[in-house]
């Protein structure tokens, strides 16, 4: 009789945030030995949700570092590539996706509860997590975007307005009477699109003329907006339904459901290849999903707990939950490469 060393065949997905679950295809794991059967993310052991000799569901622990190994019956598997997110800042309160400034810094918020006035509601962070709060007179800053002029624009869901924060020094009113203003984004023509979660998308052109661009089902939290290279607007917004759609709205205002069945879909960002990343839950999985507009397919890209939003910056993906900022490599050692075949030991 022989006993196999534990060996990982695959991990799905190969990246994630603490609190998310991954599925590990393996062999030689002996779950009947709980005191000596572990899944280790770098140097931190993850909780085993369920396990057999060929399949493990494990939770990513806080303090995880790259690579996963299995330990079973005194034997250790080769390291399988895996990328955990690094938590680089806490003490935040984002309610929409962060944005990336020209210098690579990340802008997010301490938005506060409805009507709460916060002395420093807007926060700029370096990629290493150093904070530079801004003292600006905005109640409940929500959506963030940079305009064609390079300036930061932000919505207030409390006041129903959009401001321009010129040079991070002075606030200038851009538009008001926008309902519960949430996600904002510019199209290629310089028009500003604003999601009013009560059930509409407003479009304001470069001359200041406004129109109701689309009527949607109201959201219980926020509309999140992203725009592609052809000015198609993608919209998510959790509703009272158990499952919600991903919507695409053409430049002419034609609304199309491009994917159904998402649970609490929130922030989105496009990758350079034209695929869309979005924070959501689907088919019992949570975290970040990659949607292909070309094929309509959805792939579990990164596991995690409930996430609010995300932003792409070069090779990094920045994620926010309701209190922190995390960084996750988009590519790198998390790619599904396999280690060398382990030996078989006699017993």
ChimeraX attribute file (.defattr): number of C-alpha atoms within 10 A of each C-alpha:
attribute: neighborCount
match mode: 1-to-1
recipient: residues
	/A:1	5
	/A:2	8
	/A:3	11
	/A:4	17
	/A:5	23
	/A:6	27
	/A:7	27
	/A:8	27
	/A:9	17
	/A:10	17
	/A:11	21
	/A:12	18
	/A:13	21
	/A:14	26
	/A:15	30
	/A:16	29
	/A:17	28
	/A:18	19
	/A:19	19
	/A:20	19
	/A:21	27
	/A:22	23
	/A:23	19
	/A:24	22
	/A:25	17
	/A:26	19
	/A:27	19
	/A:28	20
	/A:29	28
	/A:30	18
	/A:31	19
	/A:32	13
	/A:33	11
	/A:34	11
	/A:35	9
	/A:36	13
	/A:37	21
	/A:38	23
	/A:39	25
	/A:40	22
	/A:41	27
	/A:42	19
	/A:43	14
	/A:44	16
	/A:45	21
	/A:46	23
	/A:47	16
	/A:48	18
	/A:49	12
	/A:50	12
	/A:51	17
	/A:52	15
	/A:53	14
	/A:54	17
	/A:55	18
	/A:56	23
	/A:57	20
	/A:58	23
	/A:59	24
	/A:60	28
	/A:61	19
	/A:62	17
	/A:63	16
	/A:64	23
	/A:65	18
	/A:66	17
	/A:67	20
	/A:68	25
	/A:69	22
	/A:70	25
	/A:71	21
	/A:72	24
	/A:73	19
	/A:74	9
	/A:75	16
	/A:76	19
	/A:77	23
	/A:78	20
	/A:79	19
	/A:80	25
	/A:81	24
	/A:82	25
	/A:83	26
	/A:84	28
	/A:85	26
	/A:86	21
	/A:87	20
	/A:88	16
	/A:89	19
	/A:90	15
	/A:91	11
	/A:92	20
	/A:93	25
	/A:94	29
	/A:95	29
	/A:96	31
	/A:97	29
	/A:98	27
	/A:99	24
	/A:100	19
	/A:101	17
	/A:102	9
	/A:103	7
	/A:104	13
	/A:105	17
	/A:106	21
	/A:107	22
	/A:108	27
	/A:109	26
	/A:110	23
	/A:111	26
	/A:112	18
	/A:113	12
	/A:114	10
	/A:115	12
	/A:116	12
	/A:117	14
	/A:118	18
	/A:119	14
	/A:120	16
	/A:121	24
	/A:122	26
	/A:123	19
	/A:124	20
	/A:125	20
	/A:126	15
	/A:127	17
	/A:128	12
	/A:129	17
	/A:130	12
	/A:131	16
	/A:132	13
	/A:133	17
	/A:134	15
	/A:135	14
	/A:136	17
	/A:137	15
	/A:138	25
	/A:139	22
	/A:140	28
	/A:141	31
	/A:142	31
	/A:143	30
	/A:144	25
	/A:145	23
	/A:146	19
	/A:147	16
	/A:148	13
	/A:149	8
	/A:150	12
	/A:151	15
	/A:152	20
	/A:153	23
	/A:154	27
	/A:155	30
	/A:156	24
	/A:157	27
	/A:158	19
	/A:159	18
	/A:160	17
	/A:161	22
	/A:162	29
	/A:163	20
	/A:164	20
	/A:165	18
	/A:166	14
	/A:167	10
	/A:168	13
	/A:169	10
	/A:170	11
	/A:171	18
	/A:172	12
	/A:173	12
	/A:174	16
	/A:175	18
	/A:176	14
	/A:177	11
	/A:178	22
	/A:179	20
	/A:180	24
	/A:181	30
	/A:182	31
	/A:183	31
	/A:184	27
	/A:185	23
	/A:186	23
	/A:187	21
	/A:188	12
	/A:189	10
	/A:190	15
	/A:191	19
	/A:192	23
	/A:193	24
	/A:194	30
	/A:195	32
	/A:196	26
	/A:197	26
	/A:198	19
	/A:199	17
	/A:200	22
	/A:201	25
	/A:202	21
	/A:203	22
	/A:204	19
	/A:205	16
	/A:206	11
	/A:207	8
	/A:208	12
	/A:209	10
	/A:210	15
	/A:211	12
	/A:212	13
	/A:213	18
	/A:214	16
	/A:215	14
	/A:216	17
	/A:217	13
	/A:218	17
	/A:219	19
	/A:220	14
	/A:221	18
	/A:222	27
	/A:223	31
	/A:224	30
	/A:225	28
	/A:226	24
	/A:227	22
	/A:228	18
	/A:229	11
	/A:230	10
	/A:231	16
	/A:232	19
	/A:233	21
	/A:234	22
	/A:235	25
	/A:236	27
	/A:237	27
	/A:238	24
	/A:239	20
	/A:240	12
	/A:241	12
	/A:242	10
	/A:243	15
	/A:244	20
	/A:245	21
	/A:246	19
	/A:247	20
	/A:248	23
	/A:249	19
	/A:250	15
	/A:251	13
	/A:252	10
	/A:253	15
	/A:254	11
	/A:255	18
	/A:256	13
	/A:257	13
	/A:258	17
	/A:259	16
	/A:260	12
	/A:261	15
	/A:262	20
	/A:263	22
	/A:264	25
	/A:265	31
	/A:266	29
	/A:267	29
	/A:268	28
	/A:269	25
	/A:270	19
	/A:271	18
	/A:272	10
	/A:273	7
	/A:274	14
	/A:275	16
	/A:276	20
	/A:277	27
	/A:278	28
	/A:279	33
	/A:280	27
	/A:281	24
	/A:282	20
	/A:283	9
	/A:284	6
	/A:285	18
	/A:286	25
	/A:287	25
	/A:288	32
	/A:289	22
	/A:290	20
	/A:291	22
	/A:292	16
	/A:293	15
	/A:294	8
	/A:295	8
	/A:296	9
	/A:297	11
	/A:298	16
	/A:299	13
	/A:300	22
	/A:301	21
	/A:302	27
	/A:303	29
	/A:304	26
	/A:305	19
	/A:306	21
	/A:307	28
	/A:308	26
	/A:309	28
	/A:310	26
	/A:311	23
	/A:312	22
	/A:313	17
	/A:314	11
	/A:315	11
	/A:316	14
	/A:317	19
	/A:318	25
	/A:319	26
	/A:320	28
	/A:321	22
	/A:322	18
	/A:323	16
	/A:324	17
	/A:325	27
	/A:326	20
	/A:327	24
	/A:328	21
	/A:329	20
	/A:330	20
	/A:331	13
	/A:332	11
	/A:333	16
	/A:334	21
	/A:335	15
	/A:336	17
	/A:337	13
	/A:338	13
	/A:339	14
	/A:340	10
	/A:341	12
	/A:342	14
	/A:343	10
	/A:344	11
	/A:345	10
	/A:346	8
	/A:347	7
